Amino acid sequence: MNRTVFYFATTQFEGARQLVQLPNTHPASRLHGHSFQTVVVTPVNTQWENRIGMQMNTLMTALHTAVEPLNYADLNRQLPMPSDAHLAHWLNTRLALPNATLFVNSTPQQGAELTANHVVILKRRYQFEAAHYLPQVPNGHPCGRMHGHRFGVILRICALELNVVTHSEQCNQLDALWQTLSIELHHQCLNHVPGLENPTSEHLCQWIWQRLTSACPALFGVAVIETATAGCHYDGQQFCIWKDQRFESARQLCVAPAGDGHQQLQGHSYLLRLHLCAPLDTVLGWTVDYGEVKALFQPIYAQLDHHLLNELPQLTDTDVGSLVTWISARATNTQPELVAVELQQQPGCGAICCVGESLPPFLMLDH
Ligand SMILES: Nc1nc2c(c(=O)[nH]1)N=C([C@H](O)[C@H](O)COP(=O)(O)OP(=O)(O)OP(=O)(O)O)CN2
């Protein structure tokens, strides 16, 4: 099976900006500040050939260097229109990494993504609190009991043009559309909402998509974050779920440059995210049970958690790229629906092993 490894790194910066192109009634037209989060994702770069095993660290350093002029700075001095999308373009030029994808979030609720094909995607994040149960699950399944969540919802739209006024209008329209849906969902029992009698994450994504798509043709994707460890994406055709697990492990990096501290024994709290695409089971209303994803992964998890990773059979080295490839190769044997395995060695930084050659469009490495 053809797999491609991408590396990703995240950093924050504190910046002040004024979006003077917006009407002066808009609060963002006044000088204000944000703690920005930025993420870069890139396939292996040929310039890194002498950095084998250190690709993630190299990317982290490149991102820190690129962001430096923006940190504790007046962003309008660096670029005339420092919107999230323009910042993503600016950083992409500074990084000069082939086929990179950039995410810039000015708040946890809003941001922009610049894809490797130079498409700008705008993101808004909302939440609602609701009760539900899943009526079709087998007897004894915990989700068959009435329970509830604070659901997160991420709506992504394609930007119509690279213009801060248009982006603001598109986002305002999305906020207004979400407001009407929120009234139907927030503080409700989802099973009583018409169309959500079996309120799985997948059905919720589909319901939201169907309710928004005609009023918002630029809609690109809907993600429902059901719990802290699981959620689903839908793009009008395909469902992709994710399930997170954490493991605590030690390692030594054999190929680290001589004298480099990475050769020492060290430990990490890893976050592993499994991404699976599958059609809907028409009875259960889901793709694959989150619980089953975790259960099927258990034999691999048992080899990773509270172990010295250097002892794993057939693992060439313990850099995050080799590790995620090792995990992906083994997990696909029991879970053929796996399309990507994401491994964070530290928050927001790691590697992702994807089936095929490109980054799946539903991947949001910034949420
Ligand atoms: N594909 C789907 N699988 C499951 C759904 C769903 O909507 N789609 N829903 C549930 C449950 O409603 C549940 O709330 C979430 O399940 P799970 O991730 O298994 O929950 P846990 O909190 O127990 O998981 P941890 O691994 O302990 O974090 C089940 N499956």
The ligand as an ORCA input file, in Angstrom:
! r2SCAN-3c Opt
* xyz 0 1
  N     -18.981      6.143     14.649
  C     -19.575      6.433     15.819
  N     -19.305      5.706     16.918
  C     -19.870      6.035     18.097
  C     -20.747      7.137     18.192
  C     -21.035      7.869     17.009
  O     -21.786      8.842     17.025
  N     -20.425      7.495     15.852
  N     -21.228      7.511     19.393
  C     -20.888      6.878     20.514
  C     -21.326      7.374     21.871
  O     -22.420      8.246     21.729
  C     -20.228      8.021     22.810
  O     -20.714      9.203     23.417
  C     -18.867      8.284     22.329
  O     -18.160      7.061     22.290
  P     -16.656      6.735     22.724
  O     -15.664      7.538     21.959
  O     -16.515      5.260     22.637
  O     -16.664      7.282     24.223
  P     -15.705      7.182     25.479
  O     -15.813      8.496     26.145
  O     -16.039      5.988     26.266
  O     -14.266      6.969     24.888
  P     -12.803      7.088     25.518
  O     -11.963      6.283     24.595
  O     -12.838      6.552     26.911
  O     -12.402      8.535     25.467
  C     -20.113      5.624     20.473
  N     -19.588      5.314     19.179
*
